[in-house]
Amino acid sequence: SRVMTTDVAVAALAGALGSVLLAQLFVRLQRRRRSGRAKARARRAGRGEVRAQRLLRAAGYAIEATQPRTRLRMRVDDAWAEVDLRADFLCTRAGRRYVADAKTGREATSLGCAATRRQLLEYRLAYPVDGALLVDAEHERVVRVEFDAPGAGRRL
């Protein structure tokens, strides 16, 4: 009976250890898979930025800066806060200055994508420009985006 109890305890311990090892293996495989996808996205984005430069120049834009950094200031309750931003390009055409964001992928290249719209609006607020450009590297097009902000002067 004691031998049987010991065997059951050893089997339970072996099963628990096996479960832990399988869980660790699963986590490692998931991380590797995610890492591979992230690397592929980064390569795609890098190629997209190179194409975006070519598209902007072909559309008559002069590129002033690549990866320009700025800070966006905002008042949060009674204190000022700042966040760092980095757009893809600052460029000019016909005396107007634009902040440009290169996008790749099916969803991100569409203004129907809320994250893309919000990013362009954030850049438009943060950079001293006349408008924003969405550079769709997948479909090889440059889209000028200007925001109408009828509520900008209203108090809450």
Secondary structure, DSSP 4 states (H G I P E B T S, - for coil): -HHHHHHHHHHHHHHHHHHHHHHHHHHHHHHHHHHHHHHHHHHHHHHHHHHHHHHHHHTTPEEEEES-EEEEEEEETTEEEEEEEE-SEEEEETTEEEEEEEE-STTTTSTTSHHHHHHHHHHHHHSS-SEEEEEETTTTEEEEE----TTTT---
